[in-house]
Amino acid sequence: MNADQEILNRRNFVSRTVRGAFALSLGPQLAQFVAAQEQTRSDTPAPQSTDAVEPWPLEKRVGFALVGLGRLSIDQLIPAFRVSKKAKLTALVSGDPAKAQRLAQENGVKPEAIYDYKTFGRIKDNPEVQVVYVVLPNSMHAEFTVAAAGAGKHVLCEKPMEVSVAKCQQMIAECQRAKVKLMIAYRIQYEPMNRAMQRIVRQQVFGPSKFIESANGLHVDQMGWRLKKEMSGGGAVGDLGVYCMNTIRFLLGEEPIEVSAETFRPPNDPRFKEVDATTIFQLRFPSGVLANCVCSFDSHATQSYRVAAGRGTFGMDPSFPYHGLKMFAKPNDPPLPQISEMDQFANELDHMADCVVNNRQPYTPGEEGLQDQRIIEAIFESAQHGKVVKLPTIDKLDAFRGTPPA
C-alpha cells in the first residue's frame, strides 16, 4: 500500500457511491425543477444568457485594463472581450513590452494605454479604464488591487483572492475606503449549468443533500509560480481546491463550521519542494452535510462534483473546465434541462460591467474570497497539526452579495 492509499484509508475521506433502488419516483420533482428554470427566485437568481442580451454600443461599454498577460489572459480573457456584450478591453499592463505591444495591436488597444508594473499608477489618468482586472500571481493581488483602488478604478480580481486573510481584509478595506467595487472572479457562479445544479440542491429536487464529493486534479511537469509557496500561498489548495470549496458553498448556501485535512508530498520529487502535491480535506456544514474534497498537481486530470441526496445523485463531470461541462443525474427521468455552453469569462465581464454602470454590488464580492481564504488557512492548520479545526461563525454571505443579472 502506498502513502496516498494509507492517507485515504486512515481518514476514510473517499465516500462510496450511492447504490441501489430509490423508493420514490422523481418525476414530479424534476418536472417542477424544469418549470422553475424559467423563473427567477429571490434566493438563487439565474444569470442572464449572454446570447439573450442586446449588445451595448461600443461607446457605452465599460473599459477594462488587464493586469498580467499570462496564459489565462491570452487564451481566455482576451477572447472573452470579443464576445462580451457590455465590456471592452482598453488597456494592458505587462512586464513584457513586446508582448504587450503585439497584443495591443491585435486587439485595438491604444499604444498610450500600455503600462508596465512600475508605471501602473499612470492608469489613474486614463478615463477609458473603469475596471482593473488583476490576473497576476496570488501574492501580487493585494498590491495591485490597492493601487487600482487608489487610482479610483473598480477591481475584478482572479481567485484565490490572496495568500492570507490579512491581505484579503486589506483589499476589502481599501476598496471600501476608495468607494470602488471589488469582485472576485468566481466564474463557476456565473455559469448556467452550475447554477442549475444549485437550484436542484436548494429546491431539494432529489431530497435533502447528504454528502458531496469533489475532485480537482491534474498532472503538472512545471507550473512556475504556482509551485512557489510564497507566490501561490499553498499550491494546489489555492489553485484547484478553491474550486471545490467555493462551488460546494455556492451549491448549499451554507458556510462550513469544521475542517479536517491531510496532505501528501512525494519524496525526492523536485516539483514539490515548497508545496504539497495532493491535499484531501473534509468540510462539515451546519445542516449536517459532509463534503469530501481532493485537489492535486500530481494526478490524472479530473474536475467534478457529485451530490448524494435522499433520492438520487447528481452533479457535473466535468464541472470546472472552461469548456465541455456536463450535467448528470441518476435517475434522470424526465431528463435534465438542456443548457447551452456559454463563455464563462464573458459572463463575468458583463456582470462586472453591469455593476459599474448601474451601481450594483457584485454577486461575488471581496467577502466571498475572504471566506475561502479562511478555509484555506484552516486546511493547512488541520494538516499541520493533525486535528479538526473549527471555523468562526460568520454572517451569511448573502448579506454581502449583489444580485446577478436576471
C-alpha positions in Angstrom: 0.0 0.0 0.0 1.5 3.4 -1.0 1.4 6.5 1.1 -1.5 8.0 -0.8 -3.6 4.9 -0.1 -2.7 4.9 3.6 -3.9 8.5 3.9 -7.1 7.8 2.1 -7.9 4.7 4.2 -6.9 6.2 7.5 -9.1 9.2 7.2 -11.8 7.5 5.2 -12.3 10.5 3.0 -13.5 8.8 -0.1 -17.2 8.1 0.3 -18.8 5.2 -1.5 -21.1 5.7 -4.5 -24.7 5.7 -3.7 -26.2 2.4 -4.9 -29.5 0.6 -5.0 -33.0 1.3 -6.0 -34.8 4.5 -5.0 -38.2 4.2 -3.4 -39.7 7.4 -4.6 -40.2 8.4 -8.2 -38.6 11.7 -9.1 -40.8 12.6 -12.0 -42.9 15.3 -10.2 -39.8 16.9 -8.6 -37.8 17.1 -11.8 -40.8 18.4 -13.7 -41.1 21.1 -11.1 -37.4 21.8 -11.4 -37.6 22.1 -15.2 -40.5 24.5 -15.0 -38.6 26.6 -12.4 -35.8 27.2 -14.9 -38.0 29.9 -16.4 -38.4 31.7 -13.1 -36.2 34.0 -11.1 -36.0 33.0 -7.5 -35.0 35.5 -4.8 -32.6 33.1 -3.2 -30.9 31.8 -6.3 -31.3 34.2 -9.2 -30.3 33.0 -12.6 -27.7 34.8 -14.7 -28.9 36.2 -17.9 -27.7 34.4 -21.0 -25.1 36.4 -22.9 -26.8 35.4 -26.1 -30.1 36.9 -25.0 -28.5 40.3 -24.1 -28.6 43.1 -26.6 -25.0 44.2 -27.1 -24.3 47.7 -25.7 -22.9 50.2 -28.2 -19.1 50.3 -28.1 -19.0 53.8 -26.6 -21.3 52.7 -23.8 -19.3 49.6 -22.8 -17.1 49.6 -19.7 -13.4 49.7 -20.3 -11.1 47.2 -18.6 -7.4 47.0 -18.1 -5.8 43.6 -18.0 -3.0 43.4 -15.5 -0.9 40.4 -16.3 -0.6 38.9 -19.8 -0.1 35.2 -19.0 -1.8 32.2 -20.5 -5.2 32.9 -18.9 -5.3 36.4 -20.2 -4.2 35.5 -23.7 -6.1 32.2 -24.2 -9.3 33.1 -22.3 -9.8 36.7 -21.2 -8.9 38.5 -24.4 -11.2 36.2 -26.5 -13.9 36.8 -23.9 -13.8 40.5 -24.5 -14.5 39.8 -28.2 -17.8 38.1 -27.3 -18.7 40.3 -24.3 -21.8 42.4 -24.7 -21.0 45.1 -22.1 -17.2 45.2 -21.6 -14.3 46.2 -23.8 -10.5 45.9 -23.5 -8.9 49.4 -23.2 -5.5 48.9 -21.6 -2.8 46.3 -20.9 -0.3 46.0 -18.1 2.7 43.8 -18.5 6.4 43.4 -17.7 7.0 42.3 -21.3 6.8 45.4 -23.6 7.0 43.4 -26.9 4.2 41.1 -25.9 2.0 44.0 -24.7 2.6 45.9 -27.9 1.7 42.9 -30.1 -1.5 42.2 -28.1 -2.4 45.8 -28.2 -2.1 46.0 -32.0 -4.1 42.8 -32.4 -6.9 44.0 -30.1 -7.3 47.6 -30.8 -5.7 48.9 -27.6 -4.1 52.3 -28.0 -0.3 52.4 -27.6 -0.5 55.0 -24.9 -2.7 52.6 -22.9 0.1 50.1 -22.4 1.7 50.2 -18.9 4.3 48.2 -17.1 4.2 47.4 -13.4 6.3 50.4 -12.5 4.2 52.9 -14.4 0.9 51.3 -13.4 0.0 54.4 -11.3 -0.4 56.4 -14.5 -3.6 54.4 -15.2 -5.3 56.9 -12.9 -5.3 59.5 -15.8 -6.9 57.1 -18.3 -10.6 57.8 -18.4 -11.2 54.9 -20.7 -10.3 52.4 -17.9 -13.0 52.0 -15.4 -12.1 48.5 -14.2 -8.8 46.9 -13.5 -8.7 43.1 -13.9 -5.9 41.6 -11.8 -4.5 38.4 -13.4 -1.2 38.1 -11.5 0.4 35.6 -9.1 -1.7 35.3 -6.0 0.8 37.1 -3.8 0.6 40.2 -6.0 -3.2 40.6 -5.9 -3.4 42.9 -2.9 -0.6 45.2 -4.2 -2.4 45.9 -7.5 -5.9 45.9 -6.0 -4.9 48.6 -3.6 -3.1 50.5 -6.3 -6.1 50.3 -8.6 -8.4 51.4 -5.8 -6.1 54.3 -5.1 -6.4 55.3 -8.8 -10.1 55.3 -8.5 -10.7 52.2 -10.5 -13.0 49.3 -9.8 -11.4 45.9 -9.4 -12.1 42.4 -10.7 -9.5 40.1 -9.2 -8.7 36.5 -10.0 -9.1 33.7 -7.4 -7.7 32.8 -4.9 -8.1 36.4 -3.6 -4.7 36.5 -1.9 -2.3 34.4 0.2 -3.5 35.4 3.6 -6.7 36.5 5.4 -5.0 39.8 6.4 -4.2 40.6 2.7 -7.9 39.9 1.8 -9.1 42.1 4.5 -6.8 44.9 3.3 -8.1 44.6 -0.2 -11.7 44.9 1.0 -10.9 47.8 3.3 -9.0 49.8 0.7 -11.7 49.3 -1.9 -14.4 50.4 0.6 -12.3 53.5 1.5 -11.9 54.4 -2.2 -15.6 53.7 -2.8 -14.8 51.4 -5.7 -16.3 47.9 -6.4 -14.4 44.7 -5.7 -15.4 41.5 -7.4 -13.6 38.1 -7.2 -13.6 36.1 -10.4 -15.6 33.0 -9.4 -16.7 32.2 -12.9 -18.5 29.0 -11.8 -21.1 31.1 -10.0 -22.0 32.8 -13.3 -22.1 29.6 -15.4 -25.6 28.4 -16.1 -25.2 24.7 -15.7 -23.6 25.1 -12.3 -26.4 27.4 -11.4 -28.9 24.8 -12.5 -27.2 22.4 -10.1 -27.6 25.0 -7.3 -31.3 25.1 -7.9 -31.5 21.3 -7.7 -29.8 21.4 -4.3 -31.7 24.4 -2.9 -35.1 23.1 -4.1 -34.3 19.6 -2.9 -35.4 18.0 -6.2 -33.8 14.7 -5.1 -34.4 15.3 -1.4 -32.1 16.8 1.1 -28.4 16.7 0.3 -26.4 14.2 2.5 -22.8 14.4 1.3 -20.8 15.8 -1.6 -17.6 14.7 -3.2 -15.5 17.0 -5.4 -12.1 16.5 -7.1 -9.9 18.9 -9.0 -6.6 17.5 -10.1 -4.2 17.5 -12.9 -0.6 16.3 -13.6 2.0 19.0 -14.0 5.6 18.9 -15.0 6.2 22.6 -14.2 3.9 25.4 -13.3 6.2 28.3 -12.5 5.0 30.5 -9.6 2.2 28.1 -8.7 4.8 25.7 -7.2 6.4 28.5 -5.2 4.8 28.8 -1.7 5.5 32.5 -1.3 3.8 33.4 -4.6 0.9 30.9 -4.7 0.2 30.7 -1.0 -0.2 26.9 -1.0 0.0 25.2 -4.4 -2.9 23.0 -5.4 -5.2 24.1 -2.5 -5.4 27.7 -3.7 -5.2 27.0 -7.4 -7.5 23.9 -7.6 -9.0 23.2 -4.2 -10.6 26.7 -4.2 -13.0 25.5 -6.9 -14.1 22.6 -4.8 -14.8 24.5 -1.6 -16.3 27.6 -3.3 -18.6 25.6 -5.5 -19.9 23.5 -2.6 -20.5 26.6 -0.6 -22.3 28.1 -3.6 -24.5 25.0 -4.0 -25.5 24.7 -0.4 -25.8 28.3 0.6 -24.1 27.4 3.9 -20.7 28.1 5.4 -18.6 25.2 6.8 -18.1 25.0 10.6 -15.3 22.5 10.7 -12.3 21.5 8.5 -10.1 18.4 8.6 -7.3 17.8 6.1 -4.2 15.8 5.2 -1.5 16.5 2.6 1.0 14.4 0.7 4.3 15.5 -0.9 6.2 12.8 -2.8 9.8 12.5 -1.5 12.6 13.5 -3.8 10.2 15.0 -6.4 11.8 18.3 -7.5 8.4 19.8 -8.4 7.2 19.7 -4.8 10.0 21.2 -2.8 7.8 24.0 -1.5 4.2 22.9 -1.9 2.3 19.7 -1.4 1.3 17.6 -4.4 -2.1 16.4 -3.0 -4.4 17.7 -0.3 -7.5 15.9 0.9 -9.9 17.9 3.1 -13.4 17.5 4.6 -15.9 20.3 5.3 -18.7 19.9 7.8 -21.7 22.2 7.4 -24.4 23.2 9.9 -27.1 21.2 8.1 -25.1 18.0 8.7 -23.8 17.8 5.1 -20.2 16.5 4.8 -18.1 17.4 1.8 -15.0 15.3 0.9 -12.6 17.1 -1.5 -9.3 16.3 -3.1 -7.0 18.6 -5.1 -3.8 17.6 -6.7 -1.0 18.7 -9.0 0.1 15.1 -9.4 -2.9 13.2 -10.7 -4.8 12.3 -13.8 -6.9 15.3 -14.9 -10.3 15.1 -13.0 -12.7 18.0 -12.4 -16.0 17.0 -11.0 -18.5 17.1 -8.1 -21.3 14.7 -7.1 -24.1 15.3 -4.6 -25.7 12.4 -2.9 -29.2 13.2 -1.8 -32.0 11.3 -0.2 -33.5 10.0 -3.5 -30.7 10.3 -6.1 -27.3 11.5 -7.1 -26.4 14.4 -9.4 -23.7 16.8 -10.3 -21.3 17.7 -13.0 -18.5 15.8 -14.7 -16.6 17.7 -15.8 -17.5 20.7 -13.7 -14.7 23.2 -13.6 -13.1 23.5 -17.1 -13.5 26.4 -19.4 -15.4 24.2 -22.0 -17.2 20.9 -22.2 -19.2 21.0 -19.0 -21.7 18.2 -18.5 -24.6 17.7 -16.0 -25.8 14.3 -14.8 -28.5 12.9 -12.5 -29.4 9.4 -11.5 -32.2 8.7 -12.0 -32.8 11.1 -14.8 -36.5 10.9 -15.7 -37.6 13.3 -17.1 -34.2 14.4 -18.4 -32.4 17.4 -17.0 -32.9 20.6 -19.0 -30.6 21.2 -21.9 -28.4 24.2 -21.3 -26.1 25.6 -24.0 -22.4 26.3 -23.3 -21.5 29.9 -22.8 -18.2 31.8 -22.4 -17.8 31.9 -18.7 -15.4 34.7 -18.7 -17.6 36.9 -20.9 -20.4 36.3 -18.3 -18.1 37.6 -15.6 -17.0 40.6 -17.6 -20.6 41.5 -18.4 -21.7 41.2 -14.8 -18.9 43.5 -13.6 -19.7 46.0 -16.3 -23.4 46.0 -15.3 -22.5 46.5 -11.7 -20.3 49.5 -12.6 -22.9 51.2 -14.9 -25.9 50.5 -12.6 -24.0 51.0 -9.3 -24.8 47.4 -8.1 -22.9 45.2 -5.7 -21.1 42.3 -7.5 -22.5 38.9 -6.7 -19.1 37.6 -5.7 -17.6 40.5 -3.7 -14.4 40.5 -1.7 -16.1 38.9 1.3 -16.5 35.8 -0.9 -12.8 35.5 -1.5 -12.0 36.3 2.2 -14.2 33.3 3.3 -12.4 30.9 1.0 -9.0 32.1 2.3 -10.2 31.5 5.9 -11.0 27.9 4.8 -7.6 27.5 3.0 -5.8 28.6 6.2 -7.8 26.2 8.3 -6.9 23.3 5.8 -3.2 24.0 6.3 -3.6 24.2 10.1 -5.5 20.9 10.2 -2.9 19.1 8.1 0.0 20.5 10.1 -1.4 19.7 13.5 -3.5 16.6 12.6 -6.7 17.9 14.2 -10.1 19.2 13.3 -10.2 23.0 13.0 -13.3 24.9 13.8 -14.2 27.8 11.6 -15.5 31.1 13.0 -19.2 31.7 12.6 -19.8 34.4 10.1 -22.9 36.2 8.8 -24.4 34.7 5.7 -22.6 36.0 2.7 -25.9 36.8 1.1 -25.8 39.9 3.2 -22.7 41.0 1.2 -23.7 39.7 -2.3 -25.3 41.6 -5.0 -27.8 40.1 -7.5 -26.6 38.6 -10.8 -28.4 39.6 -14.0 -32.0 38.3 -14.0 
